[in-house]
């Protein structure tokens, strides 16, 4: 991780779970972290838990990644105040219970807007920043095992649009890899696909199953970022021992 010291990392969805852990791990590793979330008060609390030295390199900003205007304002601020983006962790995602055929269409559209279009817009702004400065940056998409197969969960927990959007993240990661290559850049892109992970998204009925911890996913991200410039980790699938779903 030495190559990323004092570089700028943007992490979305930092209010809990994987996002909060990776934001803390990156600032501890010496990066300047811009932590984005709708629930800014939670990110502020995370910042307050850091040492004074780390606090200086941890910026908490409210941002709903389903809102393109908010994304643009945040990235404008980053470019003006911090010089640009070197690493982007697309972690923010939403999951609402219910069935596609019975849910309100606006809810379904919100899932697509957050889980796909928010990721696209953040990636566009980060890529532009990296390319303009000729930086060999890195974009990491927090995907899901649901982006590779549609799970049949052993309870009433209905995934509806979640696997649809995560399959989209799998495809998008490969499309962007090809675009980065064809545009002649050295920018990397990686998809991290965890199995069931102990976060707020998990219903109580699933908590008896084998689960990963957010730290397990963060460790995979740190490994991915630590690879040498000629190595691109395209996809990591992580499952807990004893997974049955």
N, C-alpha and C positions, 0 to 999 in steps of 0.2 A: 504493500500500500504506500510505500515511500514516494512513488511518482505522483501521488495525488495530494500530498501535503500542501496545504494552503490553496488548494483548488476548490472550486465551488460545486457543491452537489445540491440539486433540488430533489426533494422527496415529497411525494403527494400522499395524502391520507395518513397523516402523522398523529391523529388524535388518539389512536389506540393500536393494539396488535402489532403486526409486522412493521408497519410504518414507523411507529414510535421507537421500536427497538433498532431498526436500521438507521434512523436519524441519529440516535444516541451513539451507535457504534461508529458511524462515519465521522461525527465531530470528535469522538475520542481518538479516532485514527489520524486526526490532524487536518480534516477537511473543514471548510467553511460551509455550513449547512443552512439551506433555506427550507424550512419545514412548513408545508402547506396543509391546511385542513379547514373544513367548514366549522368545526368546533374549536376555535382558536384558543379558548380558555384552557382546554386540555393541553395544548401544545405549550402554552405559557407555563403551566404547572410543570411540564417536563423540563422546560428551560430552567426553571427555578431550582430543580433538583441537581443541576450541574454545578461544577466548580466555577468560581469567578472567571478563570482563564477560558474554560470551554464556553461559558455564556457569551463571551465576546464574539465567538464564531458561530453562534446559533441564532438564526433569525426566524421568528414566528410570524407567519402571515396568514390571514384568513383568505381562503380561496376554495370555491366550489368548482371543481373541474368540469362540471356540466355547463358552466357559464363561460363562453368563449371570451367575453369582454373582461371578466375577472382574470382569466389566464393571461391575456395580453397585458393587462395592467401590471400584474406581478412580474412578468418577464421583462417588461420595460423598466420596472424598478431595479431588477437584478442587473440589467445591463448598465443602467445609469450609476448605481451605487457600488456594484461589485465587479463590474467589467465583463460579465458574461457567465455562461454555464459550461461546466466541464463534464459533469455526470448528471444524468437524470434517472431517478427511480420512479417509474410509473406504478404506484401501488394502490391508489384510490380506486375503490370499486363499491358497488352497491348490490344488495340481494334482498328482494322483497318476496315474502311468501305468497303463494297463490298459483293459479293455473293460467296459462296464456289465454285460453279460451274464455276465461271468466273475469280476468283482471281488466281494469280500465286501461284503455290504450295509452293514456298519458303516463301511466306507471311503467308500461313496457318501453315507451320512448325514453323515459328517464334513465332506464337501465342502459340502453344503447348509448345515450348521450354521455353518461358518466363512464361506462366501462370501455367504450370504444372511441367515441369522438373526443372525450377529454384527453385520452391517451394520445390520439392523433395530434391534437392541437398543441399539447405540451411538447411532443416530439418534434413537431415542425419548428416551434420557437427555439428549442434547445439545439436542434440541428443547424438552424440558421446562425445561431450564436457561435457554435463550434466551427462551422465552415468559414464564416467571415474572419475568424481569428486563426484559421488553419490549425485547429486543435484536433488531435486524435482522441476525441472524447468517447464516452460510453453511455448508451441508453439501456436500461434494464427494465423489462416489462414483468411485473408480478402477475403471472398467469395462474393456472390451476390445473390439477389433474382433470378437471371438468372440461378443459380445453382440448382434451385428447380422447375422452370417452364420456358418454352421458351416464352418470351414476344413477342407480336405482337405490335410493336410500331406504333403510329399514324403519321408516316411520312416516309421519305425515309431512315431513319437511319437503316442500316442493321447490325445485330449482328454477322452473320456468325459463326466463330469458338468460339466466346466469351462464349455463353452458353454451348457449347460442353466442353470447358476447365473448366468452373465453375461447371458443373455437375461432372467433374472429381475431383475437389477440395472437393465436398461434399462426394464422395465415398472415396477419399484418407484420409480425416479426420477420418472417421470411421475405415478404415483399420489400420491407425496408432494408433488409440486408442486401438484397439485390440492387436496390436503388443507391444505397451508400457506395457499393462497389462500382456501379456504372457511372456514378458522378465523380469517381476517382478519389474518394476520401479514404481515410484510415479509421473512420469512426466505427466503433463496434456496437453491436446490438445483441442482447441476450434475453431469452425467455426463461423465467424460473417458475416451475409448475409444482407447487406443493400439493400433497394430499390433504386430508382433513387436518386442520391446524387450530389450536386452542386460541380462538379469537372471539370477539363479540358476535360475529356472524353465526356461530355455531349454536344451534338450539340445544336446550337441556336434554332432549331425548337422544341426542347424539354423543353426549359426553361420556358415555360408558364405552365408546369405541376407542381404539388406538388413535392417538393424535400426536402431531408434531407440536413443538413449541415455536413461537415467533423467532426465538434465538436461532433455531435450526435453519430457518429461511435466511435470516440475516447472515449467518456464517457462509451460506452458499453465495450470497451476493458479494461478501468480502473476498471470497476465493476468486470469483469471476473477475472482480476489479483488479485483483493482484496478479493476473496472468500477464506474461510479457507481451509487448506490442504486436508480435506476429501471431498470437494465439487468440482466436475468437471462440468462446464457449457459446454455442448457439442455443442449446436447450439443456436444462437440468430438470429432471423429474425427481421429486423427493417424496418418499412414502415413509410412514412410521412402521416400525416392525410390528407385524401382526395385523396389518390393515386387512379388513374384510369387505370393504365396499368397492 
